[in-house]
Amino acid sequence: MTDQSSLLLRKQLAELNKNPVEGFSAGLIDDDDIYQWEVVVIGPPDTLFEGGFFKANLTFPQDYPLRPPKMKFITEIWHPNVAKNGDVCISILHEPGEDKFGYEKPEERWLPIHTVETIMISVISMLADPNSDSPANVDAAKEWREDPNGEFKRKVARCVRKSQEMAFD
């Protein structure tokens, strides 16, 4: 499986390099490891995250695409669906099959047809439209629900500023 997954990942990386997708950039952390990617998510226009440059790592399992990668923001980000340690919590990155908690339908979870592009488009969409019903960061979800233009907005603005300062380090 390793040969097939590394071939698939190389193909996806080549495609993204040839035809970049608006809203993010992607590359390898180490040219010798196709399973470790660094992505930069550009804060979507007309959202609180606009203007931000949020670095994250995508770590692919050896049996990709049968199982999803893990995504972790390295740049600080305040969002209901991003844990305080940076782990991204969205349906398409959850293991395939039935949700033991009954929140997600199997078709909302990981499917082998997903690519780096579809993952990143989902993450960009998540930034624009947080799901506070099953949060990874309960404090951010509470602020988002109760006062999106108050404390939540201030914390996001601080993260955007920090991401801009760090973008060129």
N, C-alpha and C positions, 0 to 999 in steps of 0.2 A: 504493500500500500504506500510505503514511503516514497518510492520512485514516482508513482502516479500523483501523489499529493504535491511533491516538489515540482513536478512538471506543470501541474495545474497552476500553482502559485507563480511560477516563472512566467507562464503565459499571461496571467492576470496582471502581473507587474509590468510586463512589456506592453500590454494593451493600455494600461494607465499612463505609461511614459509616452506612448505614441499619441493617445487621445485623452489628455487630461480632463478630468471632470470638475466642473465648477464647485467650489466650496471646500475642497480639501486637496492635499498633496500626500503622496505616499512613497516610501522607499524602504530599503533594508537598513536595519541598524548596523549589521555587519554583512558585508558582501558574501561571506562564506556561510551564512545561515538564512536560508529562504523562509524559515518558520518564525523569524522575529522581524517585525516591521515597525517603522515609526511613521505615524501619520500626523499631519497638522490640519486641524479643523479650523476653517475660517468662520468666525461668528456670522451667522446668517443675517442678511440685510433685514431691516425693519423688525429686529428682535433686540432684547436687552443685551445679547451677546455680540451684536454687530461691532466690527472693528477688532475683535479678539483673535488671537492666534493660539489655539490650544493644542499642545503636543500630547500625543498619546501613543502607547505601544499596543500593537496587535500581536498576540502570541497564538500561533496556529498549532493544533495538535497534529501528531504524525499521521492520524487517520482522517485529516481534512480531505474532502468536504463532508464526510459522514458525521463529523462532530464540529461544533462551532469554535471559532477562536475566542480568546478572552481579550477584552479591551480595557485598558487602564490609562486614565489621563495622568500625565506627568505634571502638566501645568495645573495649578489650583483652579478649580471650577466649582461654583455654587449652583447646584441643580438638584431637583428632587430625584432624578433617576441616575445620579452619580454619587456613589458612596463617598464618605469623607476621605477615604484612602485612594480615591480616583477610579475605583472599579465601576464600569458602566453596566447598568442593569436595564436592558430592554429585551423584549420578547424574542426577537430573532437571534439573540445570542444565548438563549436558554437551550439546554439539551433537547433534542427532538423527542416527540411523543407526548403522552398525557401529562398535564400539570397536576401534581398530587394535591395542590391547593385549590384547583378548579378555577383559577383566575384567567388562564389563557387557553384558547383552543389550540389543538395540535398544529393547525396551519399557520398560527401566529408565531410559533416557535421556530427553531432552526430547521431549515430544509437544505439538502445538498445543492439545490439550485442557486443558493445565495453566493454572491461574490464579494470581493472587497468593495466594489462599487456599491452594491445594494446595501451592504452593512453601513457604509459611510453615509449614504443618502438617508438611511433610517436614523443614524445618529444626528445628522444635521436637522432632520425633521423633529427629533426628540428635543433638541435645543430650542427650536421654535415653539414647540407645543408640549410642555412637560406633562407627564402622567403622574398626578399626585395620589392616585388611588392605591398604587403599590410601590411606594417610594423606597429608594435605597438610602436616601438622606431624609429622615423624618423631619428634622428641623427646617430644611429648605422647603419641603413639601408644605409644612404648616405655614411658613411665611408666604409661600406662593399662593396658597388658598386664602389666607386671611388678609394679606396686605402686599399684593404683588408690586405695587408702586412705591412701597415704603422701604422697610429693612431689606427685603429680598432684592429689590432693584439696586440699593446701595451696595450690597455685598457682591452682586454680579458686576456692577461697574468697577469695583475694586479689582476683581479678578480679571476683567478686560484690560484695565490699565497695567496690571502686573504682567499679563501675557504679552502686551505690546512691548514693555520694557525688556522682557526676557527673549522676545522673538529673535533678536539679532545677537544674542550671546553665543 
